[in-house]
Amino acid sequence: MFRLSQENPDDIWDVEYLFDLSFAPGREALSSYRLREGIAPVADLCLVARDVDGTVGGAIRYWPVVIGEERWPALLLGPVAVHPTHQGEGLGALLIKESMARAKELGWTRVILVGDAPYYSRFGFAKADFLTFPPPTNPDRLLYHALQEGAFDGVSGLIGKADQASVFSR
Ligand SMILES: CC(C)(COP(=O)(O)OP(=O)(O)OC[C@H]1O[C@@H](n2cnc3c(N)ncnc32)[C@H](O)[C@@H]1OP(=O)(O)O)[C@@H](O)C(=O)NCCC(=O)NCCS
């Protein structure tokens, strides 16, 4: 049985360890990490799943980004990972659904990510061919989801780095 809580500073190394375990070496060379550099994650949406012993079974983080020259605010979902011994138990779905529900409550309207469409389509994500992610990124893996109907209407362009102020103007 896992309980979700907001990631706090004491969780950082457990979560980093989980991400190192779950992703190929060199994950920080991905272009998504360039969008995160020097920018604080959206703390309210960074969740950790711990079992009754306190062991971390899964975690999710989000960063603010902006889209196009108009700098429309959006959330970049990820990284998200579930410990290999607990994959396939619904923990990934729990982390994604709970964090996106919180994001909606907080007034965020747009979520993007780079990932596998066959997994994320169950949460309402679809291919974002009107958006561009900084290279090198396979465009087929760039996905979007509107937390509010029409949130992506008229929105297009290159995903860019947020300035910290955009966290407060969704
Ligand atoms: C992707 C991940 C977070 C999913 O978490 P999880 O708790 O195992 O997933 P859930 O239990 O919610 O869902 C399991 C289902 O998703 C499917 N699934 C998992 N990863 C998938 C993928 N990459 N592509 C397609 N389907 C996937 C499983 O086959 C399973 O399908 P089923 O419901 O038909 O049996 C987890 O597998 C993981 O940490 N993977 C390694 C890190 C990673 O790739 N993170 C995502 C980066 S984009």
The ligand as an SDF file (V2000), in Angstrom:
LIG
                    3D

 48 50  0  0  0  0  0  0  0  0999 V2000
    6.3910    4.2030  -17.2630 C   0  0  0  0  0  0  0  0  0  0  0  0
    6.1380    3.8810  -15.7780 C   0  0  0  0  0  0  0  0  0  0  0  0
    6.2510    5.1600  -14.9680 C   0  0  0  0  0  0  0  0  0  0  0  0
    4.7390    3.3080  -15.6480 C   0  0  0  0  0  0  0  0  0  0  0  0
    4.4600    3.0490  -14.2910 O   0  0  0  0  0  0  0  0  0  0  0  0
    3.6940    1.7200  -13.8210 P   0  0  0  0  0  0  0  0  0  0  0  0
    3.3060    1.8910  -12.4120 O   0  0  0  0  0  0  0  0  0  0  0  0
    4.5230    0.5440  -14.1790 O   0  0  0  0  0  0  0  0  0  0  0  0
    2.4230    1.7650  -14.8070 O   0  0  0  0  0  0  0  0  0  0  0  0
    0.9260    1.3840  -14.4820 P   0  0  0  0  0  0  0  0  0  0  0  0
    0.8850    0.2650  -13.5110 O   0  0  0  0  0  0  0  0  0  0  0  0
    0.1930    2.6180  -14.1850 O   0  0  0  0  0  0  0  0  0  0  0  0
    0.4320    0.8920  -15.9110 O   0  0  0  0  0  0  0  0  0  0  0  0
    0.8550   -0.3510  -16.3780 C   0  0  0  0  0  0  0  0  0  0  0  0
    0.4440   -0.4680  -17.8280 C   0  0  0  0  0  0  0  0  0  0  0  0
    1.1910    0.4830  -18.6130 O   0  0  0  0  0  0  0  0  0  0  0  0
    1.8960   -0.1970  -19.6390 C   0  0  0  0  0  0  0  0  0  0  0  0
    3.1270    0.5030  -19.8860 N   0  0  0  0  0  0  0  0  0  0  0  0
    4.0980    0.7970  -18.9940 C   0  0  0  0  0  0  0  0  0  0  0  0
    5.0950    1.4690  -19.6150 N   0  0  0  0  0  0  0  0  0  0  0  0
    4.7270    1.5870  -20.9060 C   0  0  0  0  0  0  0  0  0  0  0  0
    5.3510    2.1670  -22.0430 C   0  0  0  0  0  0  0  0  0  0  0  0
    6.5410    2.7620  -21.9750 N   0  0  0  0  0  0  0  0  0  0  0  0
    4.6770    2.1090  -23.2280 N   0  0  0  0  0  0  0  0  0  0  0  0
    3.4720    1.5180  -23.3180 C   0  0  0  0  0  0  0  0  0  0  0  0
    2.8280    0.9440  -22.2630 N   0  0  0  0  0  0  0  0  0  0  0  0
    3.4770    0.9840  -21.0790 C   0  0  0  0  0  0  0  0  0  0  0  0
    2.0900   -1.5980  -19.0920 C   0  0  0  0  0  0  0  0  0  0  0  0
    2.3090   -2.5100  -20.1330 O   0  0  0  0  0  0  0  0  0  0  0  0
    0.7650   -1.8280  -18.4110 C   0  0  0  0  0  0  0  0  0  0  0  0
   -0.2210   -2.1240  -19.3710 O   0  0  0  0  0  0  0  0  0  0  0  0
   -1.6000   -2.8650  -18.9990 P   0  0  0  0  0  0  0  0  0  0  0  0
   -2.3940   -1.9230  -18.1270 O   0  0  0  0  0  0  0  0  0  0  0  0
   -2.2510   -3.0760  -20.3130 O   0  0  0  0  0  0  0  0  0  0  0  0
   -1.1910   -4.1260  -18.3000 O   0  0  0  0  0  0  0  0  0  0  0  0
    7.1430    2.8170  -15.2530 C   0  0  0  0  0  0  0  0  0  0  0  0
    7.0380    1.6630  -16.0420 O   0  0  0  0  0  0  0  0  0  0  0  0
    8.5740    3.2620  -15.2330 C   0  0  0  0  0  0  0  0  0  0  0  0
    9.0320    3.8120  -14.2410 O   0  0  0  0  0  0  0  0  0  0  0  0
    9.3380    3.0140  -16.3000 N   0  0  0  0  0  0  0  0  0  0  0  0
   10.7380    3.3860  -16.3470 C   0  0  0  0  0  0  0  0  0  0  0  0
   10.9160    4.8860  -16.3950 C   0  0  0  0  0  0  0  0  0  0  0  0
   10.1430    5.4940  -17.5320 C   0  0  0  0  0  0  0  0  0  0  0  0
   10.1950    5.0130  -18.6700 O   0  0  0  0  0  0  0  0  0  0  0  0
    9.4270    6.5880  -17.2290 N   0  0  0  0  0  0  0  0  0  0  0  0
    8.5880    7.2720  -18.1740 C   0  0  0  0  0  0  0  0  0  0  0  0
    9.3900    8.1790  -19.0180 C   0  0  0  0  0  0  0  0  0  0  0  0
    8.4860    8.7200  -20.4280 S   0  0  0  0  0  0  0  0  0  0  0  0
  1  2  1  0
  2  3  1  0
  2  4  1  0
  2 36  1  0
  4  5  1  0
  5  6  1  0
  6  7  2  0
  6  8  1  0
  6  9  1  0
  9 10  1  0
 10 11  2  0
 10 12  1  0
 10 13  1  0
 13 14  1  0
 14 15  1  0
 15 16  1  0
 15 30  1  0
 16 17  1  0
 17 18  1  0
 17 28  1  0
 18 19  1  0
 18 27  1  0
 19 20  2  0
 20 21  1  0
 21 22  1  0
 21 27  2  0
 22 23  1  0
 22 24  2  0
 24 25  1  0
 25 26  2  0
 26 27  1  0
 28 29  1  0
 28 30  1  0
 30 31  1  0
 31 32  1  0
 32 33  2  0
 32 34  1  0
 32 35  1  0
 36 37  1  0
 36 38  1  0
 38 39  2  0
 38 40  1  0
 40 41  1  0
 41 42  1  0
 42 43  1  0
 43 44  2  0
 43 45  1  0
 45 46  1  0
 46 47  1  0
 47 48  1  0
M  END
$$$$
